[in-house]
Amino acid sequence: MPRRAPRKDDNHHEIVDVFKKLGAHVEDVSMVEGFCDVIVLHHRQVYMVEIKDGAKPPSKRKLTEGESKFAARWIAAGGEWAKIETLEDAIKLLT
């Protein structure tokens, strides 16, 4: 049985737009299962970012097993990782 493509959260495009307005380069990799949603480069700093919709209940904002494992590996290796739920979260990450 074929797998479905990962769904983007409702606020995905808004958050990507905010990152870009703040001068970041953004690569959307949301189609890669068990990874992050976007890679953000801002002032020579690379962030792996998981986007969740802050308007949804907490149970709908949980990381999948693959997302959680990736985040743990990335952070353990010294990388920057963030879970962004709101536009304010996105602004705070880059300012």
Salt bridges, closest charged atoms under 4 A:
GLU27 OE2 - HIS25 NE2 2.81
ASP28 OD2 - LYS8 NZ 2.98
ASP28 OD2 - HIS12 NE2 2.91
GLU33 OE1 - ARG3 NH1 2.83
GLU50 OE2 - LYS52 NZ 3.65
GLU65 OE2 - LYS69 NZ 2.91
GLU67 OE1 - LYS52 NZ 3.07
GLU85 OE1 - ARG61 NH1 2.89
GLU85 OE2 - LYS83 NZ 3.36
